[in-house]
Amino acid sequence: MAGMRGCAFKPVGVPARGLPEVTLGLDELEALRLADLDGLYQEAAALRMGVSRQTFGRIVESARRKVADAVINRKCLLIGGGDNIIEEKGERSMKIAVPARDGMVDEHFGHCDHFMVFSVGEDTSIVAEEIVQSPEGCGCKSGVASVLARMGVTHLVAGNMGEGAVHVLNANGIRVIRGASGRARRAAELFASGDLADTGDVCADHGNGGHHGHHQ
């Protein structure tokens, strides 16, 4: 977001000189991007920014109020000033979760026995592996998405799932890749190396987003 520093937006045809100004801090701009452009839930967005959920809520509320003030009251919106409570950060390291059973990719995300979570190194190799037990009814209503997000999971590689679960995972900052099969670790390795892409496979029983026993 550093490239936005120093930008200004104003009403068309009105000289900037003399217009009232509203200054949107870089943290406020980032909060808007995460919440309103990327569509992340506040908990996931707060994790991405490295702040508490309450702090994120205050930042995004302030940002929305400033943008509304500038648009409705025809003010000049400046980007880049104000207090910045976060520092520039690089991309998060990749962490891949795979719904699994007996070491294999579980065909149904909503009924998986556990999740295998793989940390990926700079050379795209798997450098760590851990097991996360599934909550009872591990579909999209179980809260498992937020659990994985708090662990730093960035991607979920699965067999197939409904669009509702995909939406919930996306809103928690987790990208979904469907169409995997075989051994869970191998599926994670294939995605990390760029050899596995999302097929868009939707659970045949619940194509509108639900899971077995977990209707939307």
N, C-alpha and C positions, 0 to 999 in steps of 0.2 A: 504493500500500500504506500510505500515511500514515494512512488512515482506520482502520487496525487498531491504531494506536499506543494503548497503555493498556488493551487488551482483556485479559480473563482468562478461562480455561476451567478448570473444576474438576469433580470427580465429583458426580453428582446426589445431593442429599440430605445432603451433607457440608458443614458450615460452612467457609468459606475460612480463617477465623481458626485458626491452629494447623497448617494443612496445609503440608507442605514445598513449596517453590516451585522452579519451573524457568523461567528467563527465555530467551525466544526473541527474538533480535535481528531488526530489520527486514530486514537483509540475508539472514538465515537464512530468514525468512518468504518473501522474494522468491525465493530459490533453490528452496524447496519448490514455490512456485507454478509457476515455469518448468519444473522437472524433473518434478514429480509430477502437477500439475494440467494444465498445457499440454502436457506430454509432449515437451518439447524435448530433443534430444541435449545432452550436456554442453558440447560446443563451441559450439553455437548459444546455449545459455543463458549461457555465459560471455561471449560477444560482446554479448548483450543487457544484461548487467550491467556490462560494461566492465572485466572482470577476466580473468586468465589461466585456462585450463582447470584447471590444478592448484589455483589459489585457489578456483575455483568448486567443485571436488570436495571441498575441505576444508570449505567453508561448508555445502554440502548434506549432507555426512556428519554434521557437528555438529548440524545442524537435525533430521535424522531421529533421531539418538540422543536428543536432548532430548525430542522428541515421544513416542518410544517409552517413555522413562523416565517421563514424566508420565502416560501412559495405563496402562502396566503397573503402575507403583508408586503409582498414585492420588495424584498430586501436582497442585498448582495450576500451570497453564501460563500464564505472563504474556507478553504480546506488547509489544515496543517498547523493551526495554532492550538492554543489551550494546553492543558496538562496531559502528558502522556505517561500512563502508568505501566505500559508494556514496552518491551524492547523488541527490535527487529529480530526475528527468529528464522532459522532455516526450516526446511521441510521436516515434518516429523519422520522418524524412521518407520519403515514399513513393518506392520505387525498384522499377521494374517490369522484369522480364526476359521476353522473348518468344523462344521457339525459332523460328528463322527459316531461310529459304533464299531467296536472291535478293530479299531485302527483304519477303518474304511470310511469313505465319504458316505454319510447317511443320506439316503435319497430324499427324505422328508425332514426339512429343517424343524418343523413343529413337533417332531417326535424323536429328535436325536437323543442319544444316551449321554453325550458329553460334547464339549468343544475342545479341539486341539488347537492351541494358540502357538504360532511360530513367529519368532523374531528374525528379521532378515538383515544381514550385514550389508556393508557397502558394495560387496562384490556379488550381491543377490543370492548368496548362499544362506541356508538356515543356520543360525548361530545359537538359538535357544528354543526349547519346546516346553510347554506346560499344559496341564489338563485342567479344564474348568468344568465342574459338574453342572449339568443342566438343572435349572429350577424346575419345579413341577409344572408341566405343561409349558415347554420352552418356546412356544410360538411368540408372535409379536406382542401379545398382551401380557407376557410374563415379566417384562422388565429386563430381559436378558440383554437387550440392545444397550441399555444404559450401563449395565454391568461390564460388558465388553468395551464400551467407550471409555469407562473409567480406567480400564487396564491399558488403554492406549491403542486398542485395535483400530487399524485404519481400513482393513478390507475383510470381507467375509466371502470365502469361496465355498459354494454349495452345489448340490445337485439341482434342485429346483425349489421354488417357493412362490407364494402368492404375492401380488403387487402390494398388498397391505403391509406385509413384513418388509418388503424392499423399501417402502416409503419410511417406515419407522426406523430402520437401520440407517438409511440415508440421512434422516433428520437428526440422528445421533452422530453424524460425521463418519459413518462407515459405508464404504462403497461395496456394492454387492456384485459378485461374479457368479453367474449360474452356468450349469452345464458340466460341472466337474463329476468325475467318477473315479473308482479305483481307490488306491491307498491315499489317506488324507495327507500325509507328508509329501507324497509325490505330487498331489494336486497343488499344494502350496508352492512347491518348487517350480512347477510349470508356470504358475502365475507370476512368481517373482522374477523368472527369467524372460517373461514376455511371451510365453508360448501357450497361454490360456486366456481366452477372451470371453466376455459375457455372451451367452447364447440367447438370453431372454426367456429361458424355459420357465413356464408358469405351472405351478402344481395343478395337475389335471382335475383334481377333485374340487379345488377352490380357486378357480382362475381369477376371481374378483378380489383376491387378496387375503382370504382367510386361510386357516389351517385345519387339519383334522381336529375336530373338537374345539376349535377356537374361531368361531365365525366373527366377522367384523360387524 
